[in-house]
């Protein structure tokens, strides 16, 4: 078996590192250019005898030229290092001895069930009907809420949502009017749509 057949190679994501490199040779050149710009400004003031505005404009032009020269001279170079990582998996066959147990033969005796027909008389069931008492639950025409002090017809949807502990019932609307209840605007007055 060849060793390359047993190896698997997994490549991880490359690691990229960036570094800025400054060239020190151009730093000295940049300083020399700065001294030259200052000398040009100084001698131009002495020789040309410029007024203040013209001297400032000349200084501004020289500074812009000097800045452009420095930009190209001192621009750092970027060094990129790319590192690739690989993981090699080597598979080795595992050889293990396994003992196989010898088969054991046991003698099994199976008994066959015996079926017999048995005739047996079953008595008929006797049913007793139990009479239930009929509950006398009165149905009232009007339902009122002790919490909101509003009464409704029994069929009103708002009246059905009243909790049991606040519910009052009566067949007469005068029962609720005497206690200061207001009529429901949806089912009794029929002025509001719900």
N, C-alpha and C positions, 0 to 999 in steps of 0.2 A: 504494500500500500504506500502511496506517495504521500509525503507530509503536506503538500499543498492541497490535497483533497480534504484533509482533516481541518484545515484552517479556514476561518471566516474572518473577513476584514470589515470593520465598521468605521466609517469616517465620521468624525464629529464636525460641528460647524467650525469654520476657520476663525481664529482670533486675530483681529486686526488692531495693531497699535500704531498711532501716529505721533510723531515728534517733530517739533520745529527746530531747524538748524540755522543758526545765525552765522554768517560769514564774517569773521573778525577782520579780514583783510580790507573789506569795504568800509568798516567802521572808521579806520584811520583816514581813508579817502574822503568820507563824509565830513569829518572834522576839518580837513584841509580846505574843502569847498566852502565850509562855513566861514573860515578865516578869510578866504578870497572874497566872498560876498561882502563881508564887513569892510575890507580894505577898498573894494570898488565903491561902496557907498561913501566912505570917508574921503577918498581922493576926488570923487565926483563933486562933493560939497565944496572942497577947497579949490578945485580947478574951474568948475563951471559956475560957481558962485550962485547957486539955486536959492530961490525963496523957500519958505517953510512948506507950502502946499506941494511944490514940485519935488522937494526932497522926500516928503512923505509918500508921494506916488511912486518915486523911484525905489524907495525902500520896500514898498508893498510889492512891486514887480519883482525885485530881486529875491524877496522872501518866497514868493510863489514859485519862481524858478528853482530856488534852493530846495523847497519842499518836494517838487516833482523829481529832482535829481535824487534826493534822499529816499523817496518812495521806491524808485527802481534799484537803488544801490543796496538798501538795507532790507529789502523784502526777504523774509525767511523762506527757506525751502522746507517742504514737508516730506519727511521720511516715513514711509509706511512699511511696517513689517507685518507680514501675513504668516501666521503659524498654523500649520495643518496638523491635526492629531488623528491618529489611527489606532484603533483597538483591534488586536488580533485575538481571535478566539480559537483555541486549539482543542479539538475534540479527540478524546482518547477513548477507545472502546473499554467498557467495563466488563470484565469476565468474572462471573460469580458461579460457584458450584451450588446447585440446588439438589437436595435429596428428594426423590420422589418416594412417598411411602408405598409400601406394598399393599395391594388391595386385600381387604378382609371380607371374607364371604361368611355371612351369617344365615342361619336357617330361620326362615320366617314361616309361621303357620298362619294361614288365613282361614277363619271360620266363616261359613256361609250362613247368613241369617235364615231363619225358618219363618215362613209366612203362614198364618192361619186366618180363616174367616171367622169372625166373631159377630154374632147377631145379638144386639142388645136393644131393648126397647127404651126409647127416650120419651119421658112424659112431655106433653104439650105445655108450653109456658102459659102462665095465667097472667094476664095484664089487668091492672087495676087503674082505672082512670081517676085521677085526683082532681077534684074541682077546685079551681083557683078562685080566690076572692077577687072580685073586681074592685080595683082601686077607684075611689071617687075623687078624681082630681078636677077641681073646678077650673073652668076657662073663663078668664076675665076679658072684658072688652078693652080695658085701658090699663096701661102700665106706666108708672112714674118712677123717676130717679130721685132719691132723697138727697143725692149729692148735688145734682144740677138744678133741681126744682123745676123740671120739665116733664109733662106727661104726654104719652104717645098712644096711638091705637095699637092693638095687639099685633097687627100685620106690618107695622112700620119697621123698616130695617134699622133705624137708629134705636128703637125701643128694644130690639133683640140684643143689642150690644151692652145693655146695662148689667152690671155685676149683681150677683144674687144678694149681697149684703146691703146694697142700696135700693133694691127693687121693692116697689109698693104696687099692689094690684087692686082694681075695683071695677065694677060694672058701670059706675056713674061718673061722669066728668065733674059733677058738683063736689064729689069727695075730694078731688085734687084742688079745685078752685077755693074751697074753704080753707085749705092748708097753705095757700099762697103759691101754688104751682102755676106755671105758664104753659100754654098749649104749644105743641110742636108745630113749627112752621112748615114742615114737609108733609106731614100726614093729616093734621087736623085743619090748619089754616090754609094749607096748599098754596103758600106764597113762595116758598123756596124749593128749588129742584135739587135733589140729592142723588 
